[in-house]
């Protein structure tokens, strides 16, 4: 099982701050997990999280165990049991 924590608008769409997802076989990469997660919660979540090229929108950062997936293998980052995935809105300011 992997824990997925969501923040901002995603929390409203999901209706919870976190959920647990079984990564058995099919969800061994962050990409598989996120696409499955988006299918589970519908078009609104998919549209909020992914652009038309099926890339994560630049308004969100995805972390696995505290490390940004851009520092690993992006959507191909492998997951293992008990990983924690956090999907955070990017905060910009001046």
QUIQUI-V139433 format. One record per pair of residues at least 24 apart in sequence whose C-alpha atoms are under 6 Angstrom apart, sorted by sequence separation. I is the first residue (numbers start at 1). J is the second residue. D is the distance in whole Angstrom. If there is no record, write none. Layout:
BEGIN
[[I J D] [I J D]]
END
This chain:
BEGIN
[[62 86 6] [62 87 5] [61 87 6] [61 88 5] [60 88 5] [60 89 4] [59 89 6] [60 90 5] [59 90 5] [31 75 4] [30 75 5] [29 76 5] [30 77 6] [29 77 5] [29 78 4] [28 78 6] [29 79 5] [28 79 5] [2 81 6] [1 81 5] [2 82 5] [6 86 6] [1 82 6] [2 83 5] [3 84 5] [4 85 5] [5 86 5] [6 87 5] [7 88 6] [2 84 6] [4 86 6]]
END
